[in-house]
Amino acid sequence: MATVASPPHARQNPLAKTRELGIVIALAALVAYTTVSQPRFLSAQSIRDILLNTAILAVMAAGQAVVVITRNIDLSVGSVLGVSAFTVASMMSADPGLPMVVALVTGLVVGAVAGLLNGVLVRYGRVPALVVTLGTMYIFRGLIYSWAGGGQVNADELPTHFLQFANDSILGVPWLVLIALVVVGGVALLMRNYRLGRELYAMGSSPSAAELAGIKVARNLLTAFIVSGALAGLAGVLFASRFGTIDASAGNGYELNVVAAVVVGGVAVSGGSGTVWGAGLGALLLTVIGSALTVLDINQFWQQAIVGALIVLAICADRIVAVRIARSLRKRDSHV
Amino acid sequence: MFRSHPRIVTAATASLLVVGLSACGGTTKDSASSSGGGSQASAAADPNAKIEEGLKIAYLPKQLNNPYSDVETSGGKVAVGELKGEYKLVGPNDASASSQVSYINTLIQQQQNVIVVAANDPNAVCPSLNQARQAGIKVVSFDSDASKDCRDAFINQATTQGIGESLTKMANELAGGEGEIAILSATPNATNQNAWIEVMKTELAKPENSKLKLVKTVYGNDDDQKSFQEAQGLLQSYPNLKVIVSPTTVGIAAASRYVSSSNYKGKVQITGLGLPNQMREYVKDATVKKFALWNPADIGYLAAYAGAALASGQITGAQGQKFTAGKLGEYTIGADGEIVLGPPTEFTAENIDQFNF
């Protein structure tokens, strides 16, 4: 659908910014409204909580955005998070002396391997990513269940420095938040300014045209899935460190939150448009909604409906923006 | 834990316990052969009968190598040792409905005196269990009940009432008798959670709890992130909150983890139902003063004593009969042969290291 590979350069095309602007406005309005009814919503502790809650989702959303931009989807990220979290937690409880860096790298590697498998199946099996990753979602989850069984890794088995990582700050910014910022910023830069990123946009806009244009589609596609997998793996380490209790159901159902964050963040499911930092904002918006609805005392049953309405709204907005851009491009062409 | 194994059986509708056969086999050994002290006509229970030695008591849990079952049967082993009986543990590797049948048949051939079983399926094991009972073997179910016409007694780890009372009592103690409390539950439609919460509300209406105010019940959906958010929301919305009660293992661990790492630590207390291993960290760092759960080892322990009392003819499984279960004290059989373990065990910094499950 989205025939426009909209480069997010504000100067070139101010309309492309509208999507992210919409999220920022929605965020501001929500925070303002909630703060009026409960001033403590903007307390230091509360802001810290919200940013920490966002971190894991934002890391996964950055990876998912890359895949969605290529007109694919990765539904296995929740299960990859689970595999990574359980692997790292078991490793750390078996050998408490291991430094945090080893845990982070292990998570990244476990996730990257899972991502590579997804990529290979999608590219060389010629199966739609939706089906492949739906399958691997169950396969990875099944692996954890057979490995972990009914067991779990508890906080008292994990080394203190591993648990402390989720609470420690550097210059007042918690490590988790810092990692999320670096990931979202780094991937956004890669997608915006580097050749690989532009090629991924091109592949999402028109896979056949990209192939004809000499883009190494296979290699790029594998890269996209590896990035998504690796970031889900990284998120698994952060999950284990933050929650301290890891059982076989860790991250169960997260894939849908991640896809929701990406879509709300303005990344079109049809590929080729949207930005990674938009996806990061989407993750922040969803988390703030979750926290705000809790504080505003809104019935549990409504919360999911509101998130759903937001997704529909985001897709409608996306469509309107796409139509406008197309129109403005046509106009510009006619003046040339 | 509660999402995968709903262990609380809330049956107890009145219906007749079919006492299969009058006790055969050499039951009463000694002098006192007075007629049983109940109004049981058919069942010849002899409350003064001595517990026999050398009873063969076999445990058949849902599956072997499940950490929770292991703790349950370990308690049974201790009790069988105290009773000077022969302990045996058999079981399938998977908890499927029919996998226990062949084990029961083998136990019948081995002429065990008592089979203690956690039924994987209340009906699938029934024919075999009734064969066992025809062969004079006493059947005690625990953890997960078999259909009530194919076992002699059922060890119920806790009643809905008992858990609700225990939760309220802990909340009252931790709040210091007055103040605001809140509940962090699993999902809004979880049957056992809602039943416990209802009992808590009834308990809170009583005069001794009148100064406690339940300000809100929130639902963490047994999801860590959601439970975090709900706990955060509670603490923001209710600055005077004294206690969060979470009757679910996921919720209590998540709330404790959050509070232990926030500046609410020490200002708000967390309690509820949790596993000692999962909660040890937070009890040690003083976030959590006490929480509760039934002690699985006691379930197996009580089952052995109930089985021995049945095999010795001291009880027949009819309502109102009494027997003594070693260190746990005296028990009275309830309706339908149910024996309730008692109030949940409370775990504190002092005793938590004695438990490993």
Boltz contact constraints between the chains, C-beta under 6 A:
constraints:
  - contact:
      token1: [A, 40]
      token2: [B, 236]
      max_distance: 6.0
  - contact:
      token1: [A, 45]
      token2: [B, 263]
      max_distance: 6.0
  - contact:
      token1: [A, 46]
      token2: [B, 236]
      max_distance: 6.0
  - contact:
      token1: [A, 49]
      token2: [B, 232]
      max_distance: 6.0
  - contact:
      token1: [A, 150]
      token2: [B, 66]
      max_distance: 6.0
  - contact:
      token1: [A, 154]
      token2: [B, 277]
      max_distance: 6.0
  - contact:
      token1: [A, 154]
      token2: [B, 278]
      max_distance: 6.0
  - contact:
      token1: [A, 155]
      token2: [B, 281]
      max_distance: 6.0
  - contact:
      token1: [A, 156]
      token2: [B, 280]
      max_distance: 6.0
  - contact:
      token1: [A, 156]
      token2: [B, 281]
      max_distance: 6.0
  - contact:
      token1: [A, 167]
      token2: [B, 261]
      max_distance: 6.0
  - contact:
      token1: [A, 243]
      token2: [B, 224]
      max_distance: 6.0
  - contact:
      token1: [A, 244]
      token2: [B, 257]
      max_distance: 6.0
  - contact:
      token1: [A, 245]
      token2: [B, 253]
      max_distance: 6.0
  - contact:
      token1: [A, 245]
      token2: [B, 278]
      max_distance: 6.0
  - contact:
      token1: [A, 290]
      token2: [B, 229]
      max_distance: 6.0
  - contact:
      token1: [A, 291]
      token2: [B, 229]
      max_distance: 6.0
  - contact:
      token1: [A, 294]
      token2: [B, 229]
      max_distance: 6.0
  - contact:
      token1: [A, 294]
      token2: [B, 230]
      max_distance: 6.0
  - contact:
      token1: [A, 294]
      token2: [B, 233]
      max_distance: 6.0
  - contact:
      token1: [A, 295]
      token2: [B, 233]
      max_distance: 6.0
  - contact:
      token1: [A, 295]
      token2: [B, 236]
      max_distance: 6.0
  - contact:
      token1: [A, 295]
      token2: [B, 237]
      max_distance: 6.0
  - contact:
      token1: [A, 300]
      token2: [B, 188]
      max_distance: 6.0
  - contact:
      token1: [A, 300]
      token2: [B, 219]
      max_distance: 6.0
